[in-house]
Amino acid sequence: MVVDLDLAAIRAFVAVADERSFSEAAIRLDLSQQAVSKRIARLESDLGATLFFRTRAGAEPTEDGRVLLMHARALLGLAEQAVAALRDRRRALRVDVHDTRLYALDLVRAFRERTPEAEVDVTTSDGLAATRAALAEGRVDAAFNRLSGPLDEPLRAAPASLEPLHLLVGRDHPLGGRKTVEPARLAGTSVWMPGNVPGGEWTEFYELLAAAFGFAIDASGPNFGYEDLVEEVALGRRVTCVGAQTRMPWHRDVVRIPLVDPVPVYPLWLLWHHQNRHPALDRLIGHVSERLRPYDPERQWLPEPDRAAFTARP
């Protein structure tokens, strides 16, 4: 017969055996005497043995109780060792940034500089769907993504940043000589975004942006990476959008121009699993929250689904 021993009941048993009193054991465990009695009764029922003689003087272990006591102490010791091993294990905080060229890496780097005692491992993924799975399975502790759709119940999220967008154009492009460009000037044109895969949270963002200002998104590929994208833009055949902090390869024939009036901003969230107990996670959440500048509807543009979470509370 298999008996699943309850550590709480074992702990109560050892306390009564040590104190020779149910009332003193209750004080030691910060429980009611009734709760201690119930735990002992359940343990005796599970084991099919009487563990204490109850007398006016207190409680004395029976022969079965004395046999169990040595093993009970060992069980509690092993449990404490297991908890200590996990609590004291020095594992780096694993943070997913989607791509190491993006602004999320700057947030992690700033956190590491501010909290040098916190070890951090940076990983990359294919977007929100992959991130959700990695968080749920404990493969990463936190991740930066734009949220799209409802958040899975085990996960939690906090607004992390609003990154302004730049237009990337060839130096000889009609817009290439401007210091800033209004999104409305793109109306009737096409913006090339070869990385916009169907269902991607960033794809949804750019579709909403294009609809708001009357331009089209060209997602045709193939997507050969940042270097190829810059080369195509340099030839003057295409324009594209990038985050203001995105690290793009330099090209002498390509210029980055801030989008203004309004400034489109890309919303980034920090996600984590609510049961994650990594000691550095709360500090990362606090660091990100402190740095966040809320949405300014007078100056910025943000998709309607993102506005409420990023608007400052009165």
Disulfide bonds with the S-S distance in Angstrom:
none
